[in-house]
Amino acid sequence: MVMMMRTQGKMTLAIAAAALLLLPAHILGAQALSWDDVKAKFEANNPALRADELSVEEMKAAEITAFLRPNPGIGLSSDGFQIVPHTAPGGTVAHWQPLTATQLVPSINYLHERQKKRELRLESAKEGTQIAGSDHEDLERNLLFNLRALFIQTLQAKTVLQLAKADLEYYDKIIEISRERFKAGDLAQIDLDRIELLRVQYESEIESATVNLRTAKIQLLQMLNERTPVEQFDVTGIFDWNDALKPLDDFRQIALENRPDLRAAMETIQQSDTNHKLAIANGSTDPTFSVWYSYNPSFNNPYGRDTIGASVSIPWRIFDKNQGEKKRTLIDIDRSKSTAEATKAQVFADVDSSYEQVRSNIVLLKPYKEKYNDQALRVRDTVTYSYQHGGASLMDFLNAQSDYRIVQLAYVQLIGAYLTAAGQLNLAVGHEVIQ
């Protein structure tokens, strides 16, 4: 008896453990992430974003190199190699003693850069860092759009799965009612079989919706660089639409003020102008100043054996005056201006096209919210009630049920298209103007 009770107790614990494994993630304590949570995780963990951020730090470090002064040069020369007479028994002879009167002459030289070359290099490097920062913001803008699209896709997949489960639950009730009618002799066997066979379509829809949801979560986890199991990962948010839409000119103005790629294009013009000034400065001559000291005992003046000398060396730039770089940087200014104009035109095109997508989706969604959803529900419930009481045929019931599912699914897909288009508009203006 005791053994039986222990066995039953173990079975109860096993069943309870299995039941816990089958519970949804939010019931097990895993917190569903909102859009703000997902965005924060992405900004903290995405490796592509982090790698590009480090490239901006590299550009910042390059500013140090750009502003460095030229290193001074230190030299050591020798002088005084000569034949020294040597007196020896038998007469005076000359012997080669090269190190006897050799003098060492230390010197130091320094290249002086004129026309603010260092300052212009630093200015160009800082402008390059600004461009890299704007490019980094542009990368983040595009990655956030992809992240938002996956977030919406996950919410849409969840909604479709909930609809599929609700449709199956509703259909199971119809099957139970049909079986009661069959038992009462009010429904033919063939009609009952057709109703029960159609259940496989609902099961297939649930399975497809489950696969789509898991796939969307996997892609979202990849963007977040997360290793959380799919079963324990979930997101939450409002899957709905809003018909409030500002005028197109407002979005255009926001885009001109916020688009980082347009800002980078304008900063490139500024850097091109600085590089042209630097090319002109690099065409100028830079003198090299030298100073040296020597001790020469061969001078007749016993008080003038310590000498200090100085010199200035100036390159004679007859052929190379940096003409090529001057011309190239001047052309680069015009190229940067043309690129900025092309970017500006692209900004307007992006805003206009995405705005039209949002507007079109709102136009399509309004009749669903105002009429089609209620009509489909009313037709389904009316035909179902009539079918239950023998006032409608099986075909009428199946058609009404199919029409209801089509309308509901189309409405969900339109909401998803609206939210995706809203994300596209946010991408176009460079700012989350539509949540």
Secondary structure, DSSP 8 states (H G I E B T S, - for coil): -HHHHHHHHHHHHHHHHHHHHHS-TTTTT---B-HHHHHHHHHHH-HHHHHHHHHHHHHHHHHHHHT-----EEEEEEE----EEEEETTEEEEE--TTSS-EEEEEEEEE---TTHHHHHHHHHHHHHHHHHHHHHHHHHHHHHHHHHHHHHHHHHHHHHHHHHHHHHHHHHHHHHHHHHHHTTSS-HHHHHHHHHTHHHHHHHHHHHHHHHHHHHHHHHHHHT----GGG--B------------HHHHHHHHHHH-HHHHHHHHHHHHHHHHHHHHHHHTS---EEEEEEEE-TTSS-TT--EEEEEEEE----SS-SSHHHHHHHHHHHHHHHHHHHHHHHHHHHHHHHHHHHHHHHHHHHHHIIIIIHHHHHHHHHHHHHHHHTTSS-HHHHHHHHHHHHHHHHHHHHHHHHHHHHHHHHHHHHTS----
